[in-house]
Amino acid sequence: MEEKRELWSSRKGFIYAAVGAAIGLGNLWRFPFQAYKNGGGAFFLPYIVALFTCGIPLMILEYQLGRKVRGGSTKAFRMLGKRYEWLGWLQVMIPIVVMMFYCTIISVAVVFMVWSLGHALGVVNWMSDPGKLMGIIVGSANGPFDFLAGISGYMLSFILIVWFSNWIIVKKGISSGIEKCSKIFTPLLMVLMLIFMINSLRLKGAVIGLNALFTPDFEKILNPSIWVAAYAQVFFSTTLAVGVMIAYGSYVPKKWDVVNSSFITVLANASFDIISGITVFSTLGYLVNSMGVEFNSFGSGAGIAFIAFPIAISAITANQFLQGIIGFIFFFCLFIAGLSSSISMLESFATGALDKFKISRERLVGVISLIGLVGSAAFSTYAGFNYILDIVDSHVGNYIIATLGLVETVLVCRYYGIEKIREEANEYSDFEIGRWFDILLKYVTPTILGITVITNLIKGIQNLTLGNLVFGWGTILLMVICATLLYRKAWEIERGELK
């Protein structure tokens, strides 16, 4: 019956799609500053340990689980027990919520792409002072409840482009849509980022930045919080526990090697982390050297991309046309990094729904895209972008993703058998994984994720505010309600039937 389900047409296309899903906007700023504030070069030891003890084993588990059940998270969790299907729906709700605010950030990159072209053509001259443009785009508000502050016409307009791109790609399916797109986007992104990294290393003051990033503080390595941070970085940056990799695994042909593919996916994403770290801190080192600013002067988030890089580009060359072209290419990198991740998020939910309901892919993706567009519009308000976005992001990431990753691992070990996952993955593998795989997923990964969940909950309770309660926990409650409603609907497709 396997032929009834669409499959990846080439292993290369599958790898590009999976790597593109893992690589996102967060790689550019989250990893560099996680390393910077957690011991610099010393952070790389727990980071590498986390890659091999958490990232790769979980990737193997999700690829193989998806391939085995020939379905997404909803079908996979149902296989573990009918009552666990609800957890599958909760898992695929995550990427839908994340897409709503993620697409607003991508839309800002598109705005900067357009303005970079205008800069190159001499229509505008903004790159030496990008803060003004950023301020015009995102506006300001007095808090998360300041609904009358206004809405960004820039984001609202360009969000249409982002969601249209998601819709047009995902509605075409796996091989004709996501795979074809990923074969272009992922290698192009890697090449362009390598070029930016090499050029950043040539900047005067780059060594200052690299020293700040890589000089180890070995005293911090004994701090348990550093290890938790490293595991959290690996876990979240590889797009695990949100249904994406289970969905992608469900389209993998039976005789493909998922073990090797898992190593490639995780290590390619880690390579992009390091490339981003070198690029960011070389650029910041240049700004520290030439302008006298601090490494954290631009924050540790989107300000790095939208403020620091345009300033650096404008300082590197006085040629306005060249400044604009370099800026366009850089923000185009952000656009394709964001888009390759967002299409995987949309596919995560689409796969789960298509496994259960008799609905065409085109219609389903269209409905999800319209709902997502409305959600993104809410995040385009000044209060939404400047306050609510961070609240929702932190609550979904810190509580739901980490918790579901823990539950997923425990349930698979208990009800399916981690030994069985290992044996099935090894059947067509170029090299076999040993019993270390069982030990890691039975004991190490659940322990680390458990510590992460408890630590995050304690911090959340200590820092509880009305905004966090309404928008953070309120979003989680809404996700739970939606997951429950979808779970209670009858299966319209037999569990053994393949879409």
C-alpha positions as CSV (number, residue, x, y, z in Angstrom):
1,M,0.0,0.0,0.0
2,E,3.1,2.3,0.2
3,E,2.6,3.4,-3.4
4,K,-0.6,5.1,-2.5
5,R,1.3,7.7,-0.4
6,E,3.4,10.3,-2.1
7,L,7.1,9.9,-1.4
8,W,10.3,12.0,-1.8
9,S,11.6,11.5,-5.3
10,S,15.2,11.7,-4.3
11,R,17.2,11.4,-1.1
12,K,19.0,14.6,-2.0
13,G,15.7,16.4,-2.1
14,F,14.6,15.0,1.2
15,I,17.9,16.0,2.9
16,Y,17.7,19.5,1.5
17,A,14.1,19.8,2.7
18,A,14.9,18.5,6.2
19,V,18.0,20.7,6.5
20,G,16.0,23.7,5.3
21,A,13.3,22.9,7.9
22,A,15.9,22.9,10.7
23,I,17.7,26.0,9.5
24,G,15.8,29.1,10.3
25,L,16.0,32.8,11.3
26,G,16.8,31.8,14.9
27,N,20.1,30.2,13.9
28,L,21.4,33.6,12.9
29,W,21.1,35.2,16.3
30,R,20.1,32.5,18.9
31,F,23.1,30.3,18.7
32,P,25.8,33.0,18.7
33,F,24.5,34.7,21.8
34,Q,23.8,31.4,23.6
35,A,27.5,30.6,23.1
36,Y,28.6,34.1,24.0
37,K,26.8,34.2,27.3
38,N,27.4,30.6,28.3
39,G,31.1,30.4,28.4
40,G,32.2,31.2,24.8
41,G,34.4,28.4,23.5
42,A,33.6,26.3,26.6
43,F,29.9,26.1,25.4
44,F,31.0,24.1,22.4
45,L,31.8,21.0,24.5
46,P,28.2,20.6,26.0
47,Y,26.9,21.7,22.6
48,I,28.7,18.9,20.7
49,V,27.8,16.4,23.5
50,A,24.1,17.4,23.1
51,L,24.3,17.0,19.3
52,F,25.3,13.3,19.7
53,T,23.3,12.4,22.8
54,C,20.0,14.2,22.0
55,G,19.8,15.7,18.5
56,I,20.8,12.8,16.4
57,P,19.0,10.0,18.4
58,L,15.8,12.0,18.5
59,M,16.1,12.7,14.7
60,I,16.5,9.0,14.0
61,L,13.5,8.3,16.2
62,E,11.2,10.8,14.5
63,Y,12.3,9.8,10.9
64,Q,11.8,6.1,11.6
65,L,8.5,6.6,13.5
66,G,7.1,8.6,10.6
67,R,8.2,6.1,8.1
68,K,6.9,3.2,10.1
69,V,3.4,4.5,10.5
70,R,3.3,6.2,7.1
71,G,1.7,9.2,8.8
72,G,2.3,12.4,10.8
73,S,2.2,13.1,14.5
74,T,-1.5,12.4,14.9
75,K,-1.3,9.0,13.4
76,A,2.0,8.2,15.1
77,F,0.7,9.0,18.6
78,R,-2.5,7.2,17.9
79,M,-0.4,4.1,17.1
80,L,1.0,4.3,20.6
81,G,-2.5,4.3,22.0
82,K,-5.8,5.8,20.9
83,R,-5.9,8.3,23.8
84,Y,-2.5,9.6,22.8
85,E,-3.7,10.9,19.5
86,W,-4.6,14.1,21.3
87,L,-0.9,14.7,22.0
88,G,-0.3,14.4,18.3
89,W,-2.8,17.2,17.6
90,L,-1.3,19.3,20.2
91,Q,2.1,18.8,18.7
92,V,1.0,19.9,15.2
93,M,-0.7,22.9,16.7
94,I,2.8,24.3,17.6
95,P,4.0,25.0,14.1
96,I,0.7,26.7,13.2
97,V,1.0,29.1,16.1
98,V,4.7,29.6,15.5
99,M,4.0,30.4,11.8
100,M,1.6,33.2,12.7
101,F,4.4,35.3,14.3
102,Y,7.3,33.8,12.4
103,C,5.8,35.0,9.1
104,T,5.7,38.6,10.5
105,I,9.4,38.4,11.0
106,I,9.9,37.0,7.5
107,S,7.8,39.9,6.2
108,V,10.2,42.4,7.8
109,A,13.0,40.7,5.9
110,V,11.0,41.2,2.7
111,V,10.5,44.9,3.5
112,F,14.2,45.3,4.0
113,M,14.9,43.4,0.7
114,V,12.7,46.0,-1.2
115,W,14.3,48.9,0.6
116,S,17.7,47.6,-0.2
117,L,16.9,47.7,-3.9
118,G,15.6,51.2,-3.4
119,H,18.9,52.0,-1.7
120,A,20.9,50.5,-4.6
121,L,18.9,52.6,-7.1
122,G,19.3,55.8,-5.1
123,V,15.6,56.1,-4.3
124,V,16.2,56.0,-0.5
125,N,19.3,56.1,1.6
126,W,18.8,54.3,4.9
127,M,21.5,51.7,5.6
128,S,23.7,53.9,7.8
129,D,20.7,54.4,10.1
130,P,18.4,51.4,9.8
131,G,16.8,52.1,13.2
132,K,14.6,54.7,11.6
133,L,13.3,52.2,9.0
134,M,12.8,49.5,11.7
135,G,10.9,52.0,13.8
136,I,8.6,52.9,10.9
137,I,7.9,49.2,10.2
138,V,7.3,47.9,13.8
139,G,6.2,51.1,15.5
140,S,5.9,51.2,19.3
141,A,3.4,50.4,22.0
142,N,3.1,50.8,25.7
143,G,2.6,47.1,26.5
144,P,0.9,44.0,25.3
145,F,-2.6,45.4,26.0
146,D,-2.0,48.6,24.1
147,F,-4.3,47.6,21.2
148,L,-4.9,51.1,20.1
149,A,-1.2,51.7,19.3
150,G,-1.9,50.8,15.7
151,I,-1.0,48.2,13.1
152,S,2.0,48.0,10.7
153,G,0.8,48.5,7.1
154,Y,4.3,47.4,6.0
155,M,4.1,44.0,7.7
156,L,0.4,43.6,6.9
157,S,1.2,44.1,3.2
158,F,4.2,41.9,2.9
159,I,2.7,39.1,5.1
160,L,0.5,38.5,2.1
161,I,3.6,37.6,0.0
162,V,4.9,35.3,2.7
163,W,1.7,33.4,3.2
164,F,1.1,33.2,-0.6
165,S,4.6,31.7,-1.0
166,N,3.8,29.1,1.7
167,W,0.5,28.2,0.1
168,I,1.7,27.9,-3.4
169,I,4.6,25.6,-2.4
170,V,2.9,23.3,0.1
171,K,-0.4,22.8,-1.9
172,K,1.7,21.2,-4.7
173,G,2.7,18.4,-2.3
174,I,6.0,16.8,-1.3
175,S,7.9,16.0,-4.5
176,S,6.4,18.8,-6.7
177,G,6.3,21.5,-4.1
178,I,8.5,21.2,-1.0
179,E,11.2,19.1,-2.6
180,K,11.7,21.2,-5.7
181,C,11.7,24.3,-3.7
182,S,14.2,22.9,-1.2
183,K,16.6,21.8,-3.9
184,I,17.0,25.4,-4.8
185,F,16.7,27.2,-1.5
186,T,18.9,25.1,0.9
187,P,22.1,24.9,-1.2
188,L,21.7,28.6,-2.2
189,L,21.3,29.6,1.4
190,M,24.4,27.7,2.5
191,V,26.5,29.1,-0.4
192,L,25.4,32.7,0.3
193,M,26.0,32.4,4.1
194,L,29.5,30.9,3.4
195,I,30.3,34.0,1.2
196,F,29.1,36.3,4.0
197,M,31.1,34.4,6.6
198,I,34.3,34.6,4.5
199,N,33.8,38.3,3.8
200,S,33.1,39.0,7.5
201,L,36.4,37.4,8.4
202,R,38.1,40.0,6.3
203,L,36.7,42.9,8.3
204,K,39.0,45.0,10.5
205,G,38.2,44.0,14.1
206,A,36.8,40.6,13.2
207,V,39.3,39.0,15.5
208,I,37.8,40.9,18.4
209,G,34.5,39.3,17.8
210,L,35.9,35.9,17.3
211,N,37.8,36.1,20.5
212,A,34.6,37.1,22.3
213,L,32.8,34.1,20.8
214,F,35.4,31.4,21.0
215,T,37.5,32.3,24.1
216,P,36.5,29.6,26.6
217,D,35.5,30.3,30.2
218,F,36.0,26.9,31.6
219,E,34.7,27.9,35.0
220,K,31.2,28.1,33.5
221,I,31.4,24.6,32.1
222,L,30.8,23.1,35.5
223,N,27.5,25.1,35.8
224,P,24.6,22.8,35.1
225,S,22.6,25.6,33.5
226,I,25.2,25.8,30.7
227,W,24.5,22.1,29.8
228,V,20.7,22.7,29.9
229,A,21.2,25.7,27.6
230,A,23.3,23.6,25.2
231,Y,20.7,20.8,25.1
232,A,17.9,23.4,24.6
233,Q,19.8,25.0,21.7
234,V,20.2,21.6,19.9
235,F,16.7,20.5,20.7
236,F,14.9,23.7,19.4
237,S,17.2,24.4,16.5
238,T,16.7,21.0,14.9
239,T,12.9,21.4,14.7
240,L,12.2,18.3,16.9
241,A,9.0,17.6,18.7
242,V,6.8,19.8,16.5
243,G,5.7,17.1,14.1
244,V,7.9,18.3,11.2
245,M,10.4,15.5,11.1
246,I,7.8,12.8,11.8
247,A,5.8,14.2,8.8
248,Y,8.9,14.3,6.6
249,G,9.9,10.8,7.7
250,S,6.4,9.6,6.6
251,Y,7.3,10.3,3.0
252,V,10.6,8.5,3.1
253,P,10.8,5.3,0.9
254,K,11.1,2.1,2.9
255,K,14.7,1.2,1.8
256,W,16.3,4.6,2.4
257,D,18.9,5.1,5.2
258,V,17.3,7.2,7.9
259,V,20.3,6.8,10.2
260,N,22.7,8.5,7.8
261,S,20.1,11.1,6.9
262,S,19.7,12.0,10.6
263,F,23.4,12.5,11.0
264,I,23.5,14.7,7.9
265,T,20.5,16.8,9.0
266,V,21.7,17.5,12.5
267,L,25.3,18.1,11.6
268,A,24.4,20.4,8.7
269,N,22.2,22.4,11.0
270,A,25.0,22.6,13.5
271,S,27.4,23.8,10.8
272,F,25.0,26.6,10.0
273,D,24.9,27.5,13.7
274,I,28.7,27.9,13.6
275,I,28.7,29.7,10.3
276,S,26.2,32.1,11.7
277,G,28.2,32.6,14.9
278,I,31.3,33.4,13.0
279,T,29.5,35.8,10.7
280,V,27.6,37.6,13.4
281,F,30.5,38.0,15.8
282,S,33.0,39.0,13.1
283,T,30.6,41.7,12.0
284,L,30.0,42.8,15.6
285,G,33.7,42.8,16.2
286,Y,34.1,45.2,13.2
287,L,31.4,47.5,14.7
288,V,33.0,47.3,18.2
289,N,36.3,48.3,16.7
290,S,35.1,51.0,14.3
291,M,32.2,52.5,16.3
292,G,33.0,51.7,19.9
293,V,29.7,49.9,20.6
294,E,29.3,46.9,22.8
295,F,28.5,43.3,21.6
296,N,25.1,43.5,23.1
297,S,24.3,47.0,21.8
298,F,21.9,45.6,19.2
299,G,20.4,43.1,21.5
300,S,20.6,39.3,21.1
301,G,17.7,38.9,18.7
302,A,16.3,40.3,15.4
303,G,18.2,43.6,16.0
304,I,21.4,41.7,14.9
305,A,20.0,41.1,11.5
306,F,17.9,44.3,10.9
307,I,20.1,46.9,12.7
308,A,23.7,45.7,13.0
309,F,24.2,44.2,9.5
310,P,22.9,47.2,7.5
311,I,25.2,49.5,9.6
312,A,28.1,47.2,8.9
313,I,27.4,47.0,5.2
314,S,27.1,50.8,4.9
315,A,30.5,51.1,6.7
316,I,32.3,48.5,4.6
317,T,31.8,50.4,1.3
318,A,30.8,54.0,0.4
319,N,29.3,52.8,-2.9
320,Q,25.6,53.2,-2.4
321,F,24.7,50.8,-5.2
322,L,27.0,48.1,-3.8
323,Q,25.6,48.6,-0.3
324,G,22.1,48.1,-1.6
325,I,22.9,44.9,-3.6
326,I,24.8,43.4,-0.6
327,G,21.9,44.3,1.6
328,F,19.4,42.7,-0.8
329,I,21.3,39.5,-0.9
330,F,21.6,39.3,2.9
331,F,17.9,39.9,3.5
332,F,17.1,37.5,0.6
333,C,19.1,34.9,2.7
334,L,16.8,35.7,5.7
335,F,13.8,35.3,3.5
336,I,14.7,31.9,2.1
337,A,15.8,30.7,5.5
338,G,12.5,31.7,7.0
339,L,10.4,30.4,4.1
340,S,12.1,26.9,4.1
341,S,11.2,26.6,7.8
342,S,7.7,27.9,7.4
343,I,6.7,25.5,4.6
344,S,7.8,22.6,6.8
345,M,5.6,24.0,9.7
346,L,2.7,24.2,7.3
347,E,3.3,20.6,6.1
348,S,3.5,19.3,9.7
349,F,-0.1,20.2,10.3
350,A,-1.2,19.3,6.8
351,T,0.2,15.8,7.0
352,G,-1.5,15.2,10.4
353,A,-4.9,16.4,9.0
354,L,-4.6,14.6,5.7
355,D,-4.0,11.3,7.5
356,K,-7.3,11.6,9.3
357,F,-9.8,13.6,7.2
358,K,-11.0,13.2,3.6
359,I,-10.1,16.6,2.3
360,S,-7.9,17.6,-0.7
361,R,-4.5,18.9,0.1
362,E,-5.1,22.1,-1.9
363,R,-8.3,23.0,0.0
364,L,-6.7,22.1,3.4
365,V,-3.6,24.2,2.8
366,G,-5.8,27.1,1.6
367,V,-7.9,27.0,4.8
368,I,-4.8,26.8,7.1
369,S,-3.2,29.6,5.2
370,L,-6.2,31.9,5.6
371,I,-6.4,31.2,9.3
372,G,-2.7,31.7,9.6
373,L,-2.9,35.0,7.7
374,V,-5.5,36.3,10.2
375,G,-3.2,35.3,13.1
376,S,-0.2,37.0,11.5
377,A,-2.3,40.1,11.1
378,A,-2.8,40.1,14.9
379,F,1.0,39.9,15.4
380,S,1.4,42.8,12.9
381,T,-0.1,45.2,15.4
382,Y,2.5,47.3,17.2
383,A,1.5,45.6,20.5
384,G,1.6,42.2,18.9
385,F,5.0,42.5,17.3
386,N,6.8,44.3,20.1
387,Y,5.3,42.5,23.1
388,I,2.9,39.6,22.4
389,L,5.2,37.9,19.9
390,D,8.0,37.3,22.5
391,I,5.5,36.2,25.1
392,V,3.9,33.6,22.8
393,D,7.3,32.4,21.5
394,S,8.7,31.9,24.9
395,H,5.7,30.0,26.3
396,V,5.2,27.7,23.4
397,G,8.9,27.0,23.2
398,N,9.8,26.7,26.8
399,Y,6.7,24.7,28.0
400,I,4.9,23.0,25.1
401,I,7.8,21.9,22.8
402,A,10.1,20.7,25.6
403,T,7.2,18.9,27.4
404,L,6.0,17.1,24.2
405,G,9.6,16.2,23.4
406,L,9.8,14.5,26.8
407,V,6.4,12.8,26.5
408,E,7.2,11.6,22.9
409,T,10.4,9.9,23.9
410,V,8.9,8.3,27.0
411,L,5.8,7.0,25.1
412,V,7.8,5.6,22.2
413,C,10.2,3.8,24.6
414,R,7.3,2.3,26.6
415,Y,4.6,1.4,24.1
416,Y,6.5,0.8,20.9
417,G,10.0,-0.1,22.1
418,I,13.1,1.9,21.4
419,E,14.9,-1.4,20.6
420,K,12.4,-1.9,17.8
421,I,13.0,1.6,16.5
422,R,16.7,0.9,16.4
423,E,16.4,-2.5,14.7
424,E,14.1,-1.0,12.0
425,A,16.3,2.0,11.4
426,N,19.4,-0.3,11.1
427,E,17.7,-2.6,8.5
428,Y,18.7,-0.3,5.6
429,S,21.4,1.7,7.2
430,D,24.9,2.0,5.9
431,F,26.2,1.8,9.4
432,E,24.3,0.4,12.4
433,I,23.5,2.2,15.6
434,G,24.3,0.3,18.7
435,R,22.7,-0.1,22.1
436,W,24.0,3.3,23.1
437,F,20.9,4.6,21.2
438,D,18.6,2.8,23.6
439,I,20.4,4.1,26.7
440,L,20.4,7.7,25.4
441,L,16.7,7.7,24.6
442,K,15.6,5.7,27.7
443,Y,17.6,7.7,30.3
444,V,19.8,10.6,29.1
445,T,17.4,12.5,26.8
446,P,14.3,12.2,29.1
447,T,16.4,13.3,32.1
448,I,17.8,16.4,30.3
449,L,14.4,17.3,28.9
450,G,12.8,16.8,32.3
451,I,15.3,19.1,33.9
452,T,14.6,21.7,31.1
453,V,10.9,21.5,31.6
454,I,11.1,21.9,35.4
455,T,13.6,24.7,35.2
456,N,11.5,26.6,32.7
457,L,8.3,26.2,34.8
458,I,10.0,27.5,37.9
459,K,11.3,30.5,36.0
460,G,7.8,31.0,34.4
461,I,6.1,31.0,37.8
462,Q,8.7,33.4,39.3
463,N,8.2,35.8,36.4
464,L,4.4,35.5,35.9
465,T,2.7,38.7,34.7
466,L,-0.8,39.5,33.5
467,G,0.6,39.6,29.9
468,N,2.2,36.2,30.3
469,L,-1.0,34.8,31.8
470,V,-3.3,36.2,29.1
471,F,-1.2,35.8,25.9
472,G,1.2,33.1,26.9
473,W,-0.9,30.6,28.9
474,G,-4.0,31.8,27.0
475,T,-2.4,30.7,23.7
476,I,-1.5,27.3,25.3
477,L,-5.1,26.9,26.5
478,L,-6.4,27.7,23.0
479,M,-4.0,25.1,21.5
480,V,-5.3,22.5,24.0
481,I,-8.9,23.3,23.0
482,C,-8.2,23.1,19.3
483,A,-6.3,19.8,19.8
484,T,-9.2,18.4,21.8
485,L,-11.8,19.3,19.2
486,L,-9.7,17.7,16.3
487,Y,-9.0,14.6,18.4
488,R,-12.7,14.1,19.1
489,K,-13.7,14.1,15.4
490,A,-14.1,10.7,13.9
491,W,-11.4,9.2,11.6
492,E,-12.6,9.5,8.0
493,I,-9.7,7.5,6.7
494,E,-8.9,4.0,8.0
495,R,-5.7,3.8,10.0
496,G,-4.2,1.3,7.6
497,E,-5.1,3.4,4.5
498,L,-2.4,5.7,3.2
499,K,-2.8,9.1,1.7
